[in-house]
Amino acid sequence: MNSPRGRSIVIGAGVVGTAVALELVRRGWHTTMVDRGPAPGHGSTAASSAVVRFTYSTVAGTAMAYEGVEWWRNWADHVRLPAATPLTKFVQCGMVFFDDPSGFARGALATLDAVGVAYEWWDADELHRRLPQFATGSWFPPTAVDDPAFGAEPISRLRGALYTPEAGYVSDPQLAAQNLADAAVAEGAHLRTSAEVVAVERIDGRVCGVRLAGGEILAADVVVNAAGPHSMLVNRLAGVVDDMAVTTRPLRQQVTHVRVPDGSPLAVEDFPATADLDGGIYFRPDHHALLVGGVEADCDPLVWLDDPDDVDLELSADEWQAQAYRLARRIPALGVPHERRGVVGVYDVSDDWMPILDRSSLAGFYMAIGTSGNQFKNAPIIGHCMAELIDAVHSGHDHDHEPVVVRGPHRGLDIDLGTFTRHRITSAEQRTRGVLG
């Protein structure tokens, strides 16, 4: 380990917080992870579909994801845990984005080309040849299940698809956070669970630690807010909200689990992850089942929360029906399951659905927030980027006026952290991007 640089506290032990903590402790920071939950990864991380893809609306977002996949490919080398330790796995199944009237697939080509991501462009016939189990009709725009248009014949045919063969998913998102936490502890970090931060302490205009419920104060030179759905509450404790042009808020999210019927010949475990903006869903394999989530279609109401703890964790029948029926329409042989299965979580969503990876107006207080929904895949590279940012600012670099650019250690791609600043201005179009970012 390098010579100690100081004391750091990471608030939140989800996949992002544990990734940040591991990078900091490896750079010589005396690091403590603090989480209000019972164990790492038990918050929004556990509800993630953990899809690993490269289609983002910004070059920096695409570069980050393309760098990030290399951590998942080489997970054992990254976490350096004993050989018998159970590890999460990266499944490289590829990902398909339908070429539908939303224009998302065609719009992603510019950033993929800029970064050098490998992809294939399939026409309608190639899509049918590759995935004959999929109905290739187009019903765009997505409609609610009870809308008469839902059961109508397709108005046209999908034009084809964008396929990125290096994409996939992480098999167990909660285990990924646990692996990172265990790796950090093995390197000398401390983990405090069932510990709620109730105050951010400061002295002479800079952070000096946090206070826990019960009164204990943990001293620190650096505090990183990676609190997921509670991130804006933590920012309020730190008094840094007024300085931010972009903020975050908690959003209830539901993912449906659809099992393949007994005796069905469908080998869904061989399917690619699929973005079906035409139908209003995305889905990916999960052994002999599919995980199905929504893409914030205009017809689907969003359930924003004032308090992330005030969430109904029971499956919504309407949302389950929308996701299950849309999947059955796209894959007719699958049918609609008789049993409702799924998971409900709370995401931490920024105004433009992209993360805030930045310092704050309080010296020594940093943020890795707004990461839920589309940033699980980037957790390891986010950890690396945050450690680079913290080291630079701690050494006197003025990130606000000269944003730090991180050179990715695997592919050598440049990641401009100015893209993820708290001061960025968001357009109306960016605020409606949805989970695909």
C-alpha positions as a printed Julia matrix, in Angstrom:
437×3 Matrix{Float64}:
   0.0     0.0     0.0
   1.13    3.54   -0.67
   1.96    5.82    2.22
  -1.3     7.06    3.79
  -2.75   10.21    2.23
  -5.37   10.9     4.86
  -8.73    9.63    6.11
 -11.65    9.08    3.78
 -15.25    8.09    4.44
 -17.55    6.71    1.76
 -21.24    7.07    2.58
 -23.01    4.14    0.97
 -21.86    0.55    0.45
 -23.68   -0.19   -2.78
 -21.73   -1.19   -5.85
 -20.57    2.4    -6.49
 -19.6     3.18   -2.9
 -17.65   -0.05   -2.46
 -15.9     0.5    -5.8
 -14.83    4.0    -4.69
 -13.67    2.7    -1.31
 -11.54   -0.02   -2.89
  -9.77    2.46   -5.15
  -9.14    4.89   -2.31
  -7.73    2.31    0.1
  -5.44    1.0    -2.61
  -4.09    4.52   -3.08
  -3.21    4.81    0.59
  -6.28    6.48    2.06
  -7.43    5.23    5.46
 -10.94    4.41    4.28
 -14.21    3.65    6.05
 -17.43    2.6     4.3
 -20.61    3.6     6.15
 -24.0     2.2     5.19
 -27.4     2.35    6.86
 -28.24   -1.12    5.53
 -27.35   -4.51    7.01
 -24.73   -5.45    4.39
 -23.12   -4.17    1.19
 -25.32   -4.0    -1.88
 -28.66   -4.38   -0.13
 -30.13   -1.1    -1.4
 -30.71   -0.07   -5.0
 -27.8    -2.28   -6.12
 -29.8    -5.41   -5.3
 -32.64   -4.25   -7.59
 -30.37   -3.61  -10.57
 -30.71   -5.61  -13.77
 -26.92   -5.21  -14.05
 -26.87   -4.88  -17.84
 -23.46   -3.99  -19.28
 -23.81   -1.92  -22.47
 -22.06    0.9   -24.3
 -24.88    2.9   -25.89
 -24.91    6.32  -24.28
 -25.7     9.78  -25.58
 -22.27   11.21  -24.67
 -18.77   10.22  -25.72
 -17.6    10.27  -22.1
 -20.45    7.97  -21.03
 -19.69    5.54  -23.84
 -15.94    5.63  -23.14
 -16.56    4.98  -19.47
 -18.74    1.96  -20.23
 -16.3     0.54  -22.79
 -13.43    0.88  -20.31
 -15.64   -0.46  -17.53
 -16.43   -3.78  -19.17
 -12.77   -4.78  -18.82
 -13.09   -4.76  -15.02
 -16.0    -7.22  -15.26
 -14.12   -9.45  -17.7
 -11.2    -9.61  -15.26
 -13.2    -9.52  -12.03
 -11.05  -11.99  -10.07
  -7.9   -10.02  -10.9
  -9.58   -6.78   -9.81
 -10.89   -7.87   -6.41
  -7.91  -10.16   -5.58
  -9.89  -12.27   -3.13
  -8.95  -15.83   -2.03
  -9.57  -18.46   -4.69
 -12.49  -20.09   -2.84
 -14.44  -16.8    -2.54
 -17.75  -16.8    -4.47
 -17.52  -14.14   -7.17
 -20.09  -12.53   -9.39
 -19.69  -13.32  -13.08
 -19.87  -11.36  -16.31
 -21.98  -13.04  -18.97
 -21.12  -11.75  -22.45
 -24.4   -12.36  -24.28
 -24.27   -9.26  -26.5
 -26.98   -6.62  -26.7
 -29.55   -5.74  -29.33
 -31.17   -2.31  -29.77
 -34.06   -2.41  -32.18
 -33.98    0.1   -35.03
 -37.38    1.59  -34.32
 -38.99    5.03  -34.79
 -37.52    6.27  -31.5
 -34.23    6.67  -33.38
 -32.17    5.61  -30.36
 -30.22    2.88  -32.13
 -29.19    5.12  -35.04
 -28.46    7.98  -32.67
 -25.99    5.83  -30.72
 -23.77    5.16  -33.74
 -21.87    8.46  -33.52
 -20.67    7.87  -29.95
 -19.88    4.2   -30.65
 -17.77    5.26  -33.64
 -16.05    8.01  -31.67
 -15.0     5.58  -28.96
 -14.28    2.6   -31.22
 -16.9     0.2   -29.87
 -17.37   -2.9   -32.01
 -20.9    -3.29  -33.38
 -22.94   -4.83  -36.16
 -25.88   -3.27  -37.97
 -28.59   -5.78  -38.85
 -31.33   -5.13  -41.37
 -34.83   -6.52  -40.8
 -34.07   -9.84  -42.49
 -30.87  -10.33  -40.5
 -32.72   -9.54  -37.26
 -35.29  -12.21  -38.09
 -32.58  -14.71  -39.02
 -30.62  -14.13  -35.82
 -33.64  -14.02  -33.49
 -36.48  -15.95  -35.14
 -38.29  -16.23  -31.78
 -38.84  -12.45  -31.73
 -41.84  -10.84  -33.37
 -40.49   -8.05  -35.55
 -43.61   -5.94  -35.81
 -43.52   -2.29  -34.76
 -46.22   -0.83  -32.53
 -44.45    2.45  -31.82
 -45.07    4.44  -29.72
 -45.51    2.15  -26.7
 -49.02    2.01  -25.29
 -50.59    0.86  -22.05
 -51.92   -2.68  -22.04
 -55.51   -1.46  -21.65
 -55.21    0.83  -24.69
 -57.05   -0.66  -27.72
 -53.92   -0.01  -29.79
 -51.99   -2.54  -27.71
 -53.83   -5.49  -29.19
 -53.91   -4.16  -32.73
 -51.83   -5.49  -35.6
 -48.39   -3.88  -35.91
 -48.38   -0.71  -37.94
 -45.06   -1.57  -39.61
 -41.97   -3.72  -39.21
 -38.83   -3.09  -37.21
 -36.16   -1.85  -39.59
 -33.44   -3.97  -38.02
 -31.18   -3.68  -34.99
 -27.89   -2.46  -33.59
 -25.89   -5.32  -32.05
 -22.91   -4.86  -29.72
 -21.3    -8.28  -29.18
 -19.14   -7.31  -26.19
 -22.13   -6.31  -24.04
 -23.79   -8.56  -21.47
 -24.75   -8.57  -17.82
 -23.4    -9.24  -14.33
 -24.91  -12.36  -12.82
 -25.37  -11.21   -9.21
 -25.33   -7.44   -8.56
 -25.49   -7.72   -4.77
 -22.58  -10.16   -4.76
 -20.59   -7.7    -6.89
 -20.9    -5.09   -4.12
 -20.01   -7.7    -1.51
 -16.91   -8.7    -3.5
 -15.79   -5.07   -3.7
 -16.43   -4.49    0.01
 -14.52   -7.65    0.94
 -11.66   -6.59   -1.3
 -11.55   -3.15    0.32
 -11.56   -4.65    3.82
  -8.79   -7.06    2.81
  -6.73   -4.02    1.78
  -7.28   -2.34    5.16
 -10.6    -0.48    4.82
 -13.29   -0.57    7.51
 -16.97   -1.34    6.97
 -19.69    0.08    9.21
 -23.16   -1.3     8.46
 -26.47   -0.42   10.15
 -24.9     3.01   10.65
 -26.86    6.06    9.59
 -25.13    9.38    8.88
 -27.13   12.21   10.47
 -24.68   15.09   10.02
 -21.73   16.1     7.89
 -19.18   17.84   10.1
 -17.12   20.79    8.9
 -14.5    23.17   10.2
 -13.08   26.29    8.56
 -15.05   25.71    5.36
 -14.07   22.11    4.71
 -15.41   18.72    5.68
 -13.92   17.09    8.75
 -16.07   14.0     9.22
 -19.58   12.65    9.75
 -21.79   12.08   12.76
 -23.77    8.87   13.13
 -27.17    8.39   14.73
 -26.25    7.83   18.35
 -23.65   10.59   18.39
 -20.41    8.94   17.26
 -18.24   11.17   15.07
 -15.98    9.67   12.42
 -13.2    12.06   11.45
 -12.16   12.41    7.83
 -10.25   14.61    5.4
 -12.46   13.45    2.5
 -16.09   12.35    2.46
 -17.66   10.78   -0.64
 -21.43   10.76   -1.01
 -22.36    7.48   -2.71
 -25.61    7.09   -0.81
 -27.78    6.11   -3.76
 -31.44    7.07   -3.26
 -30.47    8.93   -0.07
 -27.83   11.01   -1.84
 -29.76   14.28   -1.95
 -30.58   13.96    1.75
 -26.84   13.6     2.43
 -26.12   16.61    0.21
 -28.56   18.63    2.28
 -26.72   17.58    5.42
 -23.52   18.86    3.8
 -25.18   22.12    2.71
 -24.07   21.8    -0.92
 -27.38   21.67   -2.82
 -27.62   25.39   -3.65
 -24.38   25.17   -5.64
 -25.72   22.43   -7.94
 -27.36   22.94  -11.34
 -28.19   19.21  -11.48
 -29.77   17.37   -8.59
 -31.06   13.86   -7.92
 -34.24   12.36   -6.52
 -35.46    8.87   -5.69
 -37.62    6.91   -8.13
 -39.5     3.68   -7.47
 -38.58    1.02  -10.03
 -39.93   -2.45  -10.66
 -38.37   -5.31  -12.61
 -40.42   -8.34  -13.62
 -39.08  -11.89  -13.57
 -40.62  -14.12  -16.26
 -39.89  -17.83  -16.13
 -39.95  -19.96  -19.25
 -42.86  -22.42  -19.06
 -41.98  -26.02  -18.24
 -41.43  -28.01  -21.4
 -40.86  -24.94  -23.56
 -38.07  -25.3   -26.14
 -37.16  -21.6   -25.76
 -33.48  -21.31  -24.84
 -33.74  -17.78  -23.43
 -30.38  -18.13  -21.7
 -28.89  -17.78  -25.2
 -30.77  -14.55  -25.98
 -28.92  -11.24  -26.08
 -29.88   -8.47  -23.74
 -32.44   -6.43  -25.67
 -33.58   -2.81  -25.68
 -37.1    -2.7   -27.1
 -38.01    0.97  -27.05
 -40.65    0.16  -29.64
 -42.47   -1.94  -27.06
 -41.48    0.07  -23.97
 -39.26   -2.51  -22.27
 -35.76   -3.93  -22.01
 -34.98   -7.52  -21.07
 -32.06   -9.84  -20.48
 -31.52  -13.54  -19.74
 -31.52  -14.78  -16.16
 -30.84  -18.51  -16.38
 -34.09  -20.12  -17.66
 -35.98  -16.84  -17.31
 -35.94  -13.21  -18.41
 -35.67  -10.01  -16.37
 -37.89   -7.28  -17.81
 -37.79   -3.57  -16.99
 -39.37   -0.4   -18.33
 -37.76    2.41  -20.32
 -39.87    5.33  -19.06
 -42.24    5.33  -22.03
 -44.6     8.31  -22.11
 -47.57    6.06  -21.31
 -45.96    4.71  -18.12
 -46.31    6.82  -14.97
 -43.15    7.49  -12.96
 -43.37    7.12   -9.18
 -41.1     9.8    -7.72
 -40.58    9.73   -3.95
 -40.04   12.56   -1.5
 -38.53   10.07    0.95
 -36.74    6.96   -0.37
 -37.83    5.05    2.73
 -41.48    5.75    1.91
 -41.75    3.22   -0.9
 -44.25    0.45   -1.53
 -42.13   -2.67   -2.05
 -45.08   -4.81   -3.12
 -45.23   -5.62   -6.83
 -47.54   -3.28   -8.72
 -50.05   -5.39  -10.64
 -50.38   -2.77  -13.37
 -46.63   -2.46  -13.87
 -46.15   -6.24  -13.81
 -48.88   -6.63  -16.41
 -47.37   -3.98  -18.66
 -43.92   -5.57  -18.59
 -45.09   -9.18  -18.87
 -47.61   -8.52  -21.66
 -45.15   -6.43  -23.67
 -42.59   -9.22  -23.43
 -45.17  -11.8   -24.51
 -46.07   -9.68  -27.52
 -42.4    -9.52  -28.54
 -41.75  -13.23  -27.84
 -45.1   -14.92  -28.53
 -43.91  -18.43  -27.65
 -43.16  -17.26  -24.11
 -46.74  -16.41  -23.2
 -47.87  -14.6   -20.06
 -46.84  -16.22  -16.76
 -49.48  -17.24  -14.25
 -47.36  -16.16  -11.28
 -46.28  -12.6   -10.57
 -42.61  -12.43   -9.77
 -40.21   -9.51   -9.63
 -38.4    -7.03   -7.46
 -39.03   -3.44   -6.43
 -36.24   -1.0    -5.67
 -35.51    2.7    -5.42
 -33.2     4.37   -7.9
 -31.21    7.59   -7.48
 -31.92    9.54  -10.67
 -30.42   12.83  -11.82
 -32.29   15.44  -13.86
 -30.8    14.12  -17.12
 -30.38   10.46  -16.08
 -26.58   10.72  -16.08
 -24.39   10.53  -12.98
 -22.92   13.39  -11.01
 -19.26   12.54  -10.41
 -17.78   15.67   -8.93
 -16.43   17.66   -6.02
 -18.82   20.01   -4.23
 -18.84   23.53   -2.86
 -17.71   22.08    0.5
 -13.98   21.38    0.32
 -13.27   17.68    0.77
 -16.86   16.59    0.06
 -17.35   14.65   -3.19
 -20.32   13.07   -4.95
 -20.78    9.86   -6.94
 -24.55   10.08   -7.23
 -27.41    9.87   -9.72
 -26.02    6.45  -10.65
 -29.08    4.22  -10.39
 -30.73    2.62  -13.38
 -27.89    2.86  -15.89
 -24.58    3.06  -14.04
 -24.2    -0.32  -12.31
 -22.02   -1.41  -15.22
 -19.7     1.55  -14.62
 -19.16    1.11  -10.89
 -15.52   -0.08  -11.09
 -14.48    2.66  -13.54
 -16.45    5.21  -11.5
 -14.4     4.14   -8.49
 -11.21    4.67  -10.48
 -12.35    8.05  -11.81
 -13.43    9.3    -8.39
 -10.09    8.33   -6.88
  -8.31   10.18   -9.71
 -10.52   13.22   -9.14
 -10.02   13.2    -5.37
  -6.25   12.85   -5.67
  -6.1    15.69   -8.21
  -8.26   18.11   -6.21
  -6.56   17.14   -2.94
  -3.27   18.09   -4.62
  -4.61   21.53   -5.57
  -6.09   21.0    -9.05
  -9.01   23.33   -9.91
 -11.47   20.82  -11.32
 -14.29   23.37  -11.62
 -12.35   25.42  -14.17
 -10.18   22.7   -15.7
 -12.05   19.38  -15.5
  -9.98   16.31  -14.81
  -9.61   13.94  -17.77
  -8.96   10.33  -16.78
  -7.06    8.0   -19.1
  -8.68    4.57  -18.87
  -6.17    1.95  -17.7
  -7.48   -0.87  -19.92
  -8.32    0.58  -23.35
  -6.54    3.92  -22.98
  -9.71    5.93  -23.59
  -9.96    9.49  -22.27
 -12.91   10.15  -19.94
 -13.69   13.84  -19.5
 -15.14   14.17  -16.0
 -16.43   17.61  -16.94
 -19.31   15.72  -18.6
 -20.51   14.68  -15.14
 -20.16   18.0   -13.33
 -22.76   19.29  -10.9
 -22.79   22.56  -12.86
 -23.88   21.15  -16.23
 -26.96   22.62  -17.86
 -29.58   20.09  -18.92
 -31.97   20.51  -21.84
 -35.61   19.44  -22.0
 -34.59   16.58  -24.3
 -31.92   15.37  -21.88
 -34.4    15.37  -19.01
 -36.55   12.88  -20.89
 -33.78   10.43  -21.81
 -34.91    7.78  -19.38
 -32.9     4.89  -18.03
 -30.92    4.37  -21.25
 -29.13    7.69  -20.7
